[in-house]
Amino acid sequence: MAKETANDRVLEFFQIYGVDVINLIIERHHLSQEKRNWFAARYVEEDPENEKEYTKMMDNLTQKIYKLDEKLYNAGLDEKVRIQILRDIKKVYPDDWMTGFAEE
């Protein structure tokens, strides 16, 4: 039996979950990255008003991420599968994955 490659898994993920769910995973990744950026900015900020604004932005992003997690969970994806899909997509489409995918 041949070893399953990242490409094989990605094709299977697209067949099982569809483009829309894969794009939700990518969107969630972008929101998480943005939240990490706001956290880093808040960490070095010395103005309490700016800190409050950054915290507000992070809270807003947390809510968006939570809603995406619910959609992904309802589509049958837990955190482990979501992370594996993202890793494999990055391997198979190293330069093209960040913009998402369109249905053919």
C-alpha positions as CSV (number, residue, x, y, z in Angstrom):
1,M,0.0,0.0,0.0
2,A,1.4,3.4,-1.0
3,K,1.9,6.1,1.6
4,E,-0.7,8.8,1.5
5,T,0.8,12.2,0.5
6,A,-0.2,15.7,1.5
7,N,-1.6,16.1,-2.1
8,D,-3.7,13.0,-1.7
9,R,-5.1,14.3,1.6
10,V,-5.8,17.8,0.2
11,L,-7.8,16.3,-2.7
12,E,-9.7,14.1,-0.2
13,F,-10.4,17.2,2.0
14,F,-11.8,19.1,-0.9
15,Q,-14.0,16.1,-1.8
16,I,-15.3,15.6,1.7
17,Y,-15.7,19.2,2.9
18,G,-15.8,21.3,-0.2
19,V,-14.2,24.6,-1.1
20,D,-16.4,26.6,1.2
21,V,-15.3,24.8,4.3
22,I,-11.6,24.9,3.2
23,N,-12.0,28.7,2.7
24,L,-13.4,29.0,6.2
25,I,-10.3,27.3,7.6
26,I,-8.2,29.8,5.7
27,E,-10.3,32.7,6.9
28,R,-10.0,31.5,10.5
29,H,-6.2,31.4,10.1
30,H,-6.1,35.0,8.9
31,L,-8.3,36.1,11.8
32,S,-6.0,34.3,14.3
33,Q,-3.0,35.9,12.7
34,E,-4.6,39.4,13.0
35,K,-5.4,38.7,16.6
36,R,-1.8,37.8,17.3
37,N,-0.7,41.0,15.7
38,W,-3.1,43.1,17.9
39,F,-1.8,41.2,20.9
40,A,1.8,42.0,20.0
41,A,0.9,45.7,19.5
42,R,-1.0,45.8,22.8
43,Y,1.9,44.2,24.6
44,V,4.3,47.0,23.7
45,E,1.7,49.8,24.0
46,E,2.2,52.3,26.8
47,D,-1.0,54.4,26.3
48,P,-3.9,52.9,28.3
49,E,-6.4,54.2,25.8
50,N,-4.7,52.5,22.9
51,E,-4.4,49.3,25.0
52,K,-8.2,49.4,25.5
53,E,-8.8,49.9,21.8
54,Y,-6.4,47.0,21.0
55,T,-8.2,44.8,23.5
56,K,-11.5,45.7,21.9
57,M,-10.2,44.7,18.5
58,M,-8.9,41.4,19.9
59,D,-12.3,40.7,21.5
60,N,-14.1,41.4,18.2
61,L,-11.7,39.0,16.5
62,T,-12.2,36.3,19.2
63,Q,-16.0,36.5,18.5
64,K,-15.5,36.1,14.8
65,I,-13.1,33.1,15.4
66,Y,-15.6,31.5,17.7
67,K,-18.4,31.8,15.1
68,L,-16.1,30.2,12.4
69,D,-15.1,27.4,14.9
70,E,-18.9,26.7,15.3
71,K,-19.3,26.5,11.5
72,L,-16.3,24.2,11.2
73,Y,-17.4,22.0,14.0
74,N,-20.9,21.7,12.4
75,A,-19.2,20.7,9.2
76,G,-17.5,17.8,11.0
77,L,-14.1,19.4,11.7
78,D,-12.5,19.5,15.1
79,E,-9.3,21.4,15.8
80,K,-7.0,18.5,15.0
81,V,-8.4,18.0,11.5
82,R,-8.6,21.8,10.9
83,I,-4.9,22.1,11.7
84,Q,-4.0,19.1,9.5
85,I,-5.9,20.5,6.6
86,L,-4.2,23.8,6.9
87,R,-0.7,22.2,7.1
88,D,-1.4,20.1,4.1
89,I,-2.8,23.0,2.0
90,K,0.4,25.0,2.9
91,K,2.5,22.1,1.6
92,V,0.6,21.5,-1.6
93,Y,-0.1,25.2,-2.4
94,P,2.8,27.1,-0.8
95,D,2.3,30.3,-2.8
96,D,-1.5,30.2,-3.5
97,W,-3.3,29.1,-0.4
98,M,-3.6,32.5,1.4
99,T,-6.2,33.9,-1.0
100,G,-8.5,30.8,-0.7
101,F,-9.9,28.7,-3.4
102,A,-12.7,29.0,-6.0
103,E,-15.0,26.3,-7.2
104,E,-14.4,25.0,-10.7
